[in-house]
Amino acid sequence: MNFPKRENFKISEKLLVIVGSKNPVKVACTDSAFTEAFNRGFVVNGINASSQVSDQPRGDEETYLGARNRVVNAKKTFPEADYWVGIEGGIAEDEGGMYAFAWIYIEDKAGLNGKAKTGIFYLPEVIAKLIHSGMELGEADDHVFSQENSKQNGGSVGILTHGTITRQTYYNQAIILALIPFMNKELY
């Protein structure tokens, strides 16, 4: 099967991408993922857009809704963009324990959307207990690992992998996966 060459995605003008968060990690990974996926530069800005879910989303449904709501609210605030991106981290539990993940939701000005979920990773019991007591994951990480504002840096994944996978690289792949419909518009 022949795949379109990445060069075919080049466009001379820079398109505007709005991320529904001012978190520098979310803005940076969106910028790198869009650049990598389309082999061109974009103007990427973050704005405060409400997720309208709890501060610590639980389960796929609430976490996905948070990512989608960030896009809906970012579009209301900044309707002139070409793309809007919502990234929402969440936690869930199964027989293996508590695990973390994130949902990505992307929409373009034509209304096409793409979505993807990161891989999951299990959290240490000490972190899970703090979350059960009411802390957010980032706050629990800061407490256990004696850090400040870790969620705007490497996050849990960065801490637990000793920087092998940063929060930015963790999100990057999922953003590219959420961009599949935009990279293959003829199929979607």
C-alpha positions, 0 to 999 in steps of 0.5 A: 500500500502506498502512503502519502508522503509527508511533504504533501502536507506542507502548506506555506502559511502557519495554521493556529492551534489552540490548546485548552490549557496553559500548561507548558508541557501540554502546549509544547507536546502539541507543538512538537506532535503537530510539527512531526505529523505534518512536517511543518510549523504551526503557531501553538498557544495555550489558553485556560479552557475549563474541562468541566469535570472534577480536578482529578478525573476518574475513568475513561468517560470523565477523562475523555469528557474533560478533554472534549470540553476543553476543546468546546470551551477553547472554541468559544473563547478563540473561534478563529483557530484552525485546530483546538486540542484538549488533553486531560489526564485521569486515573482509574482502577482495576484488579492490578491497582490504580493507573494513570492515562490521558485522553486527547481530543482534537477538532478542526474548524471544519468540525472533523475530530480525532481522539486517542488515549495514551498508554497506561501505567500503574501508580505506586500504592503510596500515591494511590492512597493519597489520591483516595484521601482526596489529593490530585495525582500531581499533588500526590507526586509532589508530596511523595517525591518532594517536588513542586509543580511536577505536573507542569514538568515531567509528571508522574510518568517522568518521575516514575521512569526516571526521565526516560519517558517525559510527560511531553513524550508520553502525550506526543504519541497520543496526539499524533494518533489523534491526528490520524483523521486530519492526516487522512481526510479522504478516509474520514 
